[in-house]
Amino acid sequence: MGAGHAHRLYRHGHSPVHALPPHTKLVAVFCFVVVVVSTPREAVWAFGAYALLLALAAAAARVPPGFLLKRLAIEIPFVAFAFLMPFVVPGEQTELLGVHVSVPGLWDAWNVLAKGTLGVAASVLLAATTELRALLLGLQRLRLPPLLVQIASFMIRYGDVVTDEMRRMSVARRSRGFEARGVRHWGVLAKSAGALFIRSYERGERVHLAMLSRGYAGSMPVIDQAVATPAQWTRAAALPVSALAVCLVGWTL
């Protein structure tokens, strides 16, 4: 139930965080994100404390800051959206760097940036310390519906296959002198997308028939029976429990 190679988000290591069972890390990250989202946006210091907790977790996992920062680029669209909020949200106006902006919009932008960045950073740290195959096993261990686990498994397995097919089709178009330069070329791209869908669908049918011929009956075998020890749960709970303490203080101040 795993991919044939490590994902580029994963960073191989032998740290205490790498050694934790995947389902304990999934629960810890989920609880951490819930706590962060539940924190009042006015408690600015609390988000700094959360960032410090993540930095300590990254240090324990021996994941360099540059590795995390590069992969935070995935949230750039949300950052762009947040920067627009002070100009489009109605409410009391104030002057910032010579520009009139909305006070509620500034708070909303801060809310999106702070909570979104912390959530993405926690997810990137999880992916950096846990192989994709192990994440799937962790979801399986947490009793996620088997069908969803299987769908995620096949997405991971065959995502690169479909991507390679797209690359080959692109090379074939360019070798025939095609370059998409305007609206008049959209028809060719649409036909390519249709051909890619048909090829992927046919490949999926062949894979399904191959699985049936090998005894597949609608569920994958459970191949991970490992049980996390209380000590491992305690180590995994250190991040969300510390974040919860910060959140409670943020609500009381």
Rosetta silent file (secondary structure, phi, psi, omega in degrees, C-alpha in Angstrom):
SEQUENCE: MGAGHAHRLYRHGHSPVHALPPHTKLVAVFCFVVVVVSTPREAVWAFGAYALLLALAAAAARVPPGFLLKRLAIEIPFVAFAFLMPFVVPGEQTELLGVHVSVPGLWDAWNVLAKGTLGVAASVLLAATTELRALLLGLQRLRLPPLLVQIASFMIRYGDVVTDEMRRMSVARRSRGFEARGVRHWGVLAKSAGALFIRSYERGERVHLAMLSRGYAGSMPVIDQAVATPAQWTRAAALPVSALAVCLVGWTL
SCORE:     score description
SCORE:     0.000 S_00000001
   1 L     0.000   36.615 -178.876    0.000    0.000    0.000 S_00000001
   2 L  -139.112  167.246  176.996    2.789    2.400   -0.656 S_00000001
   3 L   -76.128  160.953 -176.326    4.553    4.246   -3.350 S_00000001
   4 L   -79.710   -7.190 -179.683    7.624    2.799   -4.882 S_00000001
   5 L  -151.934  163.910 -178.433    9.849    5.658   -3.769 S_00000001
   6 L   -73.295  144.766  178.384   10.003    8.374   -1.156 S_00000001
   7 L   -76.512  155.307 -177.609    8.188   11.611   -1.852 S_00000001
   8 L   -68.661  -17.990  176.173   10.197   14.801   -2.227 S_00000001
   9 L   -75.341  -20.297 -176.600    8.486   16.214    0.858 S_00000001
  10 L   -84.548  138.091  177.271    9.960   13.434    2.980 S_00000001
  11 L  -119.089  112.985 -176.485   13.373   13.906    4.557 S_00000001
  12 L   -63.547  137.138  179.847   15.024   10.679    5.601 S_00000001
  13 L  -169.056  174.653 -178.599   16.278   10.667    9.167 S_00000001
  14 L  -129.155   37.235 -178.147   16.540    8.761   12.430 S_00000001
  15 L   -80.629  168.200  175.051   15.276   11.387   14.854 S_00000001
  16 H   -59.546  -31.422  178.877   12.855   10.743   17.745 S_00000001
  17 H   -71.283  -40.556  176.332   10.095   12.331   15.649 S_00000001
  18 H   -60.259  -34.261 -174.094   10.783    9.989   12.721 S_00000001
  19 H   -76.999  -15.108 -179.334   10.582    7.040   15.093 S_00000001
  20 L   -67.380  143.649  175.642    7.068    7.856   16.339 S_00000001
  21 L   -58.929  143.839 -174.328    4.248    5.694   14.895 S_00000001
  22 H   -61.586  -35.618 -177.395    2.497    7.531   12.050 S_00000001
  23 H   -69.272  -29.156  176.449   -0.967    7.490   13.630 S_00000001
  24 H   -68.964  -38.274  178.568    0.319    9.250   16.746 S_00000001
  25 H   -69.560  -36.724  177.425    1.817   12.019   14.601 S_00000001
  26 H   -62.212  -45.094  179.410   -1.396   12.360   12.598 S_00000001
  27 H   -64.475  -41.318 -178.583   -3.439   12.801   15.774 S_00000001
  28 H   -63.498  -45.149 -179.249   -0.888   15.255   17.199 S_00000001
  29 H   -67.009  -41.771  178.986   -0.849   17.455   14.079 S_00000001
  30 H   -60.356  -46.853  179.580   -4.649   17.388   13.789 S_00000001
  31 H   -64.787  -38.602  178.200   -5.071   18.437   17.429 S_00000001
  32 H   -61.226  -44.872 -179.369   -2.400   21.126   17.050 S_00000001
  33 H   -64.825  -40.409  178.269   -4.181   22.635   14.033 S_00000001
  34 H   -61.118  -42.231  179.207   -7.527   22.572   15.856 S_00000001
  35 H   -64.167  -43.885 -179.670   -5.968   24.415   18.807 S_00000001
  36 H   -61.301  -45.584 -179.514   -4.361   27.006   16.529 S_00000001
  37 H   -64.240  -30.428 -177.949   -7.624   27.641   14.692 S_00000001
  38 H   -80.291   -7.727 -177.147   -9.441   27.999   18.037 S_00000001
  39 L   -76.876  134.808  177.820   -7.061   30.696   19.268 S_00000001
  40 L   -63.412  138.873 -175.322   -8.449   34.269   19.246 S_00000001
  41 L   -66.129  -22.876 -179.694   -6.770   36.340   16.578 S_00000001
  42 L   -72.153  -18.057  179.234   -6.127   39.158   19.028 S_00000001
  43 L   -82.872   72.020 -174.407   -3.709   36.949   21.001 S_00000001
  44 H   -60.911  -39.295 -178.181   -0.799   37.793   18.714 S_00000001
  45 H   -61.671  -30.376 -177.528    1.795   36.515   21.185 S_00000001
  46 H   -64.310  -36.588 -179.435    0.144   33.057   21.160 S_00000001
  47 H   -70.344  -32.261  172.206    0.921   32.560   17.483 S_00000001
  48 H   -64.176  -38.040  177.479    4.545   33.382   18.176 S_00000001
  49 H   -65.829  -39.637  177.445    4.492   30.694   20.874 S_00000001
  50 H   -62.588  -41.803  178.511    3.018   28.198   18.388 S_00000001
  51 H   -62.460  -37.684  177.508    5.776   29.026   15.915 S_00000001
  52 H   -65.400  -40.337  178.048    8.339   28.410   18.652 S_00000001
  53 H   -62.332  -42.102  177.598    6.762   25.027   19.433 S_00000001
  54 H   -65.474  -37.616  178.021    6.966   24.058   15.760 S_00000001
  55 H   -63.806  -39.621  177.186   10.585   25.220   15.630 S_00000001
  56 H   -65.492  -40.214  177.784   11.382   22.998   18.623 S_00000001
  57 H   -64.890  -40.026  177.787    9.629   20.063   16.952 S_00000001
  58 H   -65.239  -38.001  177.569   11.584   20.689   13.738 S_00000001
  59 H   -65.584  -40.573  177.592   14.819   20.810   15.723 S_00000001
  60 H   -65.230  -32.221  178.649   13.934   17.509   17.407 S_00000001
  61 H   -84.288   -5.253 -179.337   13.213   16.041   13.969 S_00000001
  62 L    59.579   40.727  175.838   16.509   17.467   12.626 S_00000001
  63 L  -102.058  117.761 -176.281   14.691   19.173    9.766 S_00000001
  64 L   -66.240  150.217 -179.538   16.574   22.338    8.701 S_00000001
  65 H   -58.050  -38.546 -179.531   14.643   25.627    8.538 S_00000001
  66 H   -60.166  -36.362  179.426   15.404   26.048    4.846 S_00000001
  67 H   -61.990  -43.661  179.943   13.716   22.756    4.048 S_00000001
  68 H   -70.879  -42.753 -176.033   10.492   23.905    5.724 S_00000001
  69 H   -63.249  -39.301  179.816   10.575   27.452    4.355 S_00000001
  70 H   -61.816  -37.363 -175.914   10.910   26.286    0.743 S_00000001
  71 H   -85.184   -6.930  172.771    7.856   24.072    1.087 S_00000001
  72 H   -76.172   -7.175  179.563    5.775   26.820    2.662 S_00000001
  73 H   -62.348  -15.955 -178.868    5.582   28.344   -0.820 S_00000001
  74 H   -64.351  -21.397 -177.949    2.452   26.246   -1.359 S_00000001
  75 H   -92.593   10.179 -179.271    0.455   28.823    0.617 S_00000001
  76 H   -55.798  -41.881  177.442    1.356   31.759   -1.651 S_00000001
  77 H   -59.026  -36.816  178.958   -2.208   31.941   -3.120 S_00000001
  78 H   -70.785  -34.390  177.205   -3.631   32.276    0.399 S_00000001
  79 H   -64.507  -42.791  178.266   -1.068   34.956    1.203 S_00000001
  80 H   -62.188  -40.028  177.681   -2.138   36.913   -1.869 S_00000001
  81 H   -63.912  -41.559 -178.543   -5.772   36.604   -0.786 S_00000001
  82 H   -64.143  -37.991 -178.688   -4.916   37.793    2.733 S_00000001
  83 H   -68.196  -20.820  178.140   -3.134   40.879    1.419 S_00000001
  84 H   -81.985  -21.930 -172.702   -6.304   41.892   -0.460 S_00000001
  85 H   -60.940  -40.804  179.088   -8.537   41.706    2.605 S_00000001
  86 H   -61.675  -16.920 -177.518   -7.562   45.092    4.151 S_00000001
  87 H   -99.586  -15.311 -175.601   -8.711   46.751    0.928 S_00000001
  88 H  -115.324  -20.042 -179.988  -11.999   44.921    0.383 S_00000001
  89 L   -79.854  125.977  179.910  -13.374   44.265    3.893 S_00000001
  90 L   -74.049  158.950  177.677  -15.653   47.126    5.007 S_00000001
  91 L   143.111 -168.149 -179.838  -15.295   48.766    8.396 S_00000001
  92 L   -57.989  137.471 -177.915  -13.283   51.348   10.292 S_00000001
  93 E  -101.272  148.840  174.451  -10.420   52.798    8.273 S_00000001
  94 E  -143.575  167.074 -178.562   -6.872   53.481    9.360 S_00000001
  95 E  -105.431  127.885  179.508   -3.681   54.599    7.638 S_00000001
  96 E  -131.601  114.858 -179.057   -0.878   52.098    7.120 S_00000001
  97 L    55.206   39.267  177.456    2.292   53.165    5.287 S_00000001
  98 L    80.511    5.589 -178.650    0.386   56.044    3.753 S_00000001
  99 E  -119.391  137.035  177.953   -2.484   53.841    2.521 S_00000001
 100 E   -82.191  122.900 -178.389   -6.003   53.757    3.950 S_00000001
 101 E  -132.256  164.807 -178.854   -6.972   50.213    4.893 S_00000001
 102 E   -85.320  133.470  177.392   -9.754   48.546    6.843 S_00000001
 103 H   -65.412  -48.642  175.707   -9.089   47.674   10.490 S_00000001
 104 H   -60.094  -34.406  177.832  -11.296   44.537   10.386 S_00000001
 105 H   -65.070  -37.834  176.456   -9.589   43.627    7.128 S_00000001
 106 H   -62.687  -43.309  178.484   -6.179   43.865    8.783 S_00000001
 107 H   -65.457  -40.401  178.473   -7.307   41.541   11.566 S_00000001
 108 H   -64.271  -40.933  178.807   -8.812   39.119    9.052 S_00000001
 109 H   -63.720  -43.503  177.533   -5.597   39.137    7.009 S_00000001
 110 H   -61.165  -41.104 -179.399   -3.541   38.490   10.131 S_00000001
 111 H   -60.782  -46.506 -179.448   -5.908   35.673   11.103 S_00000001
 112 H   -66.113  -45.929 -177.579   -5.566   33.960    7.718 S_00000001
 113 H   -64.572  -47.796 -175.394   -1.801   34.427    7.521 S_00000001
 114 H   -66.296  -52.557 -176.413   -0.995   33.315   11.060 S_00000001
 115 H   -70.537  -38.966  178.471   -3.275   30.304   11.264 S_00000001
 116 H   -64.363  -44.301 -178.878   -2.733   29.233    7.661 S_00000001
 117 H   -64.503  -42.432  179.252    1.053   29.427    7.913 S_00000001
 118 H   -65.593  -40.458  178.400    1.142   27.465   11.165 S_00000001
 119 H   -64.825  -43.792  178.695   -1.183   24.802    9.768 S_00000001
 120 H   -65.289  -41.245  179.832    0.846   24.420    6.583 S_00000001
 121 H   -62.510  -40.754  178.032    4.115   24.332    8.562 S_00000001
 122 H   -64.444  -39.987  179.266    2.763   21.573   10.813 S_00000001
 123 H   -66.895  -41.411  178.561    1.641   19.579    7.765 S_00000001
 124 H   -63.976  -40.122  177.822    4.996   20.022    6.042 S_00000001
 125 H   -64.115  -38.547  176.138    6.780   18.878    9.195 S_00000001
 126 H   -62.679  -46.663 -179.953    4.537   15.811    9.321 S_00000001
 127 H   -66.343  -31.209 -178.970    5.290   14.982    5.682 S_00000001
 128 H   -72.198  -21.791 -175.836    9.010   15.595    6.231 S_00000001
 129 H  -113.137    2.882 -177.130    9.188   13.025    9.036 S_00000001
 130 L  -138.841  125.355  177.168    6.722   10.403    7.774 S_00000001
 131 L   -66.823  153.483 -179.347    6.812    8.443    4.524 S_00000001
 132 H   -59.435  -39.884  178.324    3.652    8.464    2.422 S_00000001
 133 H   -60.954  -41.620  179.641    3.267    4.736    2.874 S_00000001
 134 H   -67.233  -35.411  177.013    3.477    5.180    6.639 S_00000001
 135 H   -62.177  -41.787  177.840    0.874    7.965    6.527 S_00000001
 136 H   -63.870  -40.765  177.194   -1.531    5.624    4.777 S_00000001
 137 H   -65.174  -35.229  177.121   -0.882    2.954    7.355 S_00000001
 138 H   -65.458  -41.657  176.314   -1.490    5.535   10.065 S_00000001
 139 H   -63.276  -38.745  177.085   -4.841    6.454    8.541 S_00000001
 140 H   -63.091  -41.145  179.845   -5.658    2.780    8.368 S_00000001
 141 H   -66.238  -30.291 -179.956   -4.715    2.395   12.008 S_00000001
 142 L   -84.704    8.751  175.973   -7.007    5.304   12.932 S_00000001
 143 L    66.102   33.615  171.110   -9.943    3.489   11.320 S_00000001
 144 L   -64.374  144.681  179.344  -10.398    5.866    8.427 S_00000001
 145 L   -47.940  127.284 -175.536  -12.952    4.338    5.992 S_00000001
 146 H   -54.303  -34.987 -178.864  -11.014    1.702    4.004 S_00000001
 147 H   -62.814  -40.291  178.689  -12.327    3.019    0.690 S_00000001
 148 H   -65.856  -38.625  178.362  -10.802    6.459    1.351 S_00000001
 149 H   -64.224  -40.898  179.331   -7.477    4.868    2.303 S_00000001
 150 H   -65.775  -41.209  178.181   -7.490    2.844   -0.917 S_00000001
 151 H   -61.041  -45.562  178.620   -8.291    5.918   -3.017 S_00000001
 152 H   -62.421  -39.071 -179.756   -5.423    7.834   -1.392 S_00000001
 153 H   -62.327  -45.049 -178.700   -3.127    4.849   -1.914 S_00000001
 154 H   -71.969  -31.802  174.744   -3.863    4.633   -5.630 S_00000001
 155 H   -60.569  -42.419 -179.945   -3.534    8.399   -6.037 S_00000001
 156 H   -68.764  -42.517 -177.874   -0.032    8.172   -4.596 S_00000001
 157 H   -62.699  -44.994 -168.218    0.850    5.084   -6.611 S_00000001
 158 H  -110.026    4.008  174.918   -0.327    6.344   -9.987 S_00000001
 159 H   -61.303  -44.132  178.801   -0.029   10.108   -9.666 S_00000001
 160 H   -67.419  -31.659  178.767    3.501    9.966  -11.056 S_00000001
 161 H   -64.636  -45.605  179.253    2.334    7.608  -13.826 S_00000001
 162 H   -66.523  -38.913  178.177   -0.284   10.100  -15.014 S_00000001
 163 H   -62.164  -42.226  177.345    2.214   12.958  -14.708 S_00000001
 164 H   -63.549  -37.125  177.550    4.703   11.061  -16.891 S_00000001
 165 H   -63.649  -41.442  176.217    1.948   10.445  -19.432 S_00000001
 166 H   -61.832  -40.990 -179.734    1.248   14.195  -19.527 S_00000001
 167 H   -64.641  -41.497  179.517    4.937   14.880  -20.029 S_00000001
 168 H   -65.453  -39.270  178.127    5.153   12.413  -22.932 S_00000001
 169 H   -65.804  -37.665  177.767    2.107   13.943  -24.595 S_00000001
 170 H   -64.733  -42.254  178.025    3.639   17.408  -24.202 S_00000001
 171 H   -62.845  -40.728  179.517    6.889   16.218  -25.782 S_00000001
 172 H   -63.253  -40.254  178.624    4.926   14.667  -28.660 S_00000001
 173 H   -65.497  -44.562 -178.721    3.094   17.956  -29.301 S_00000001
 174 H   -67.152  -33.068  179.190    6.296   19.991  -29.255 S_00000001
 175 H   -67.633  -18.268  177.199    8.046   17.525  -31.564 S_00000001
 176 L   -99.722   12.103  175.275    5.311   18.244  -34.089 S_00000001
 177 L    84.556   13.922 -177.996    5.860   21.988  -33.819 S_00000001
 178 L   -89.148  134.018  172.776    2.928   22.776  -31.517 S_00000001
 179 L  -140.161  125.491 -179.647    3.175   25.619  -29.014 S_00000001
 180 L   -75.663  109.183 -176.429    0.178   26.922  -27.059 S_00000001
 181 L  -120.123   -3.651 -178.543    0.290   30.675  -27.669 S_00000001
 182 L  -174.066 -172.573 -176.524   -3.332   31.744  -27.472 S_00000001
 183 H   -62.891  -33.028 -175.977   -7.015   30.919  -27.303 S_00000001
 184 H   -66.355  -12.810  178.350   -6.992   29.282  -30.731 S_00000001
 185 H   -96.848   -1.545 -178.017   -4.804   26.496  -29.332 S_00000001
 186 H   -63.763  -30.880  179.515   -7.155   25.628  -26.486 S_00000001
 187 H   -60.447  -41.656  179.109   -8.916   23.073  -28.668 S_00000001
 188 H   -65.671  -42.265  178.868   -5.730   21.031  -29.004 S_00000001
 189 H   -65.065  -37.120  177.973   -5.106   21.195  -25.272 S_00000001
 190 H   -64.770  -41.799  177.810   -8.714   20.129  -24.592 S_00000001
 191 H   -64.571  -36.543  177.371   -8.307   17.115  -26.893 S_00000001
 192 H   -64.937  -41.204  178.226   -5.058   16.246  -25.098 S_00000001
 193 H   -63.351  -40.809  177.259   -6.832   16.415  -21.746 S_00000001
 194 H   -63.740  -42.552  178.237   -9.567   14.129  -23.067 S_00000001
 195 H   -63.991  -38.423  177.948   -7.031   11.645  -24.394 S_00000001
 196 H   -64.260  -40.562  178.304   -5.220   11.685  -21.052 S_00000001
 197 H   -62.156  -44.904 -179.063   -8.498   10.976  -19.227 S_00000001
 198 H   -63.397  -43.441  179.391   -9.291    8.034  -21.517 S_00000001
 199 H   -63.667  -41.626  179.608   -5.800    6.575  -21.128 S_00000001
 200 H   -65.959  -40.639  178.846   -5.939    6.952  -17.342 S_00000001
 201 H   -63.662  -43.848  179.056   -9.401    5.369  -17.204 S_00000001
 202 H   -64.845  -38.818  177.549   -8.280    2.428  -19.325 S_00000001
 203 H   -63.574  -41.712  177.832   -5.198    1.973  -17.189 S_00000001
 204 H   -60.612  -39.502  177.462   -7.381    1.986  -14.086 S_00000001
 205 H   -63.942  -41.407  179.789   -9.583   -0.741  -15.579 S_00000001
 206 H   -65.069  -40.773  178.183   -6.533   -2.873  -16.351 S_00000001
 207 H   -63.726  -41.713 -179.662   -5.207   -2.408  -12.825 S_00000001
 208 H   -63.866  -43.410  177.843   -8.609   -3.318  -11.361 S_00000001
 209 H   -63.493  -38.597  177.535   -8.823   -6.497  -13.442 S_00000001
 210 H   -64.101  -37.924  177.916   -5.295   -7.426  -12.389 S_00000001
 211 H   -67.059  -41.661  178.618   -6.274   -6.954   -8.748 S_00000001
 212 H   -62.402  -38.145  179.825   -9.405   -9.095   -9.160 S_00000001
 213 H   -67.832  -16.112  178.942   -7.338  -11.852  -10.729 S_00000001
 214 L  -104.549   13.934  172.999   -5.170  -11.817   -7.601 S_00000001
 215 L    97.156   12.271 -179.680   -8.082  -12.171   -5.179 S_00000001
 216 L   -66.330  130.746 -177.217   -9.066   -8.555   -4.495 S_00000001
 217 L  -126.856   25.001  176.501  -12.530   -8.480   -2.857 S_00000001
 218 L   105.005   -6.417  179.545  -13.020   -4.792   -2.092 S_00000001
 219 L  -144.326  147.296  178.574  -10.579   -4.328    0.781 S_00000001
 220 L   -89.924  149.492  178.827   -6.827   -4.275    1.143 S_00000001
 221 L   -66.764  142.962  176.450   -5.119   -6.513    3.680 S_00000001
 222 L   -79.308  115.385 -174.221   -4.163   -4.904    6.982 S_00000001
 223 L  -111.863    6.219  179.306   -0.375   -5.062    7.020 S_00000001
 224 L  -131.638  106.892 -179.596    0.373   -2.937   10.066 S_00000001
 225 L  -107.656   11.162 -176.854   -0.627   -4.272   13.461 S_00000001
 226 L   -66.773  139.808  179.379    1.837   -2.180   15.478 S_00000001
 227 L  -114.550  130.295  179.768    0.408   -0.542   18.599 S_00000001
 228 L   -70.916  140.840  178.377    1.862    2.699   19.924 S_00000001
 229 L   -81.185  160.219  176.304    3.136    2.546   23.476 S_00000001
 230 H   -56.252  -35.651  179.373    1.994    5.032   26.152 S_00000001
 231 H   -65.142  -38.910  178.999    5.436    6.632   26.038 S_00000001
 232 H   -68.115  -39.903  175.887    5.120    7.228   22.290 S_00000001
 233 H   -63.065  -37.621  179.681    1.666    8.747   22.707 S_00000001
 234 H   -64.486  -44.346  179.215    3.072   10.986   25.438 S_00000001
 235 H   -64.368  -41.412 -179.993    5.890   12.233   23.208 S_00000001
 236 H   -67.133  -31.526 -177.580    3.476   12.845   20.318 S_00000001
 237 H   -78.385   -8.546 -177.110    1.071   14.697   22.628 S_00000001
 238 H   -59.750  -41.385 -178.342    3.739   17.151   23.763 S_00000001
 239 H   -67.704  -55.313 -178.479    3.090   19.507   20.825 S_00000001
 240 H   -67.314  -32.399  179.280   -0.735   19.735   20.981 S_00000001
 241 H   -67.693  -42.084  176.911   -0.846   19.776   24.790 S_00000001
 242 H   -63.561  -40.319  178.237    1.651   22.643   24.924 S_00000001
 243 H   -65.320  -37.128  178.823   -0.331   24.456   22.249 S_00000001
 244 H   -64.013  -39.732  177.591   -3.540   23.912   24.222 S_00000001
 245 H   -61.820  -42.006  177.569   -1.961   25.510   27.289 S_00000001
 246 H   -63.599  -41.438 -179.822   -1.000   28.534   25.184 S_00000001
 247 H   -62.883  -42.542 -179.546   -4.525   28.712   23.741 S_00000001
 248 H   -63.880  -40.412  177.458   -6.147   28.656   27.168 S_00000001
 249 H   -65.158  -38.701  179.133   -3.893   31.458   28.368 S_00000001
 250 H   -63.165  -33.319  179.059   -4.738   33.395   25.198 S_00000001
 251 H   -77.064  -27.471 -177.113   -8.466   33.156   25.942 S_00000001
 252 H   -84.298  -26.508 -178.211   -8.071   34.229   29.567 S_00000001
 253 L   -78.188    0.000    0.000   -5.889   37.293   28.958 S_00000001
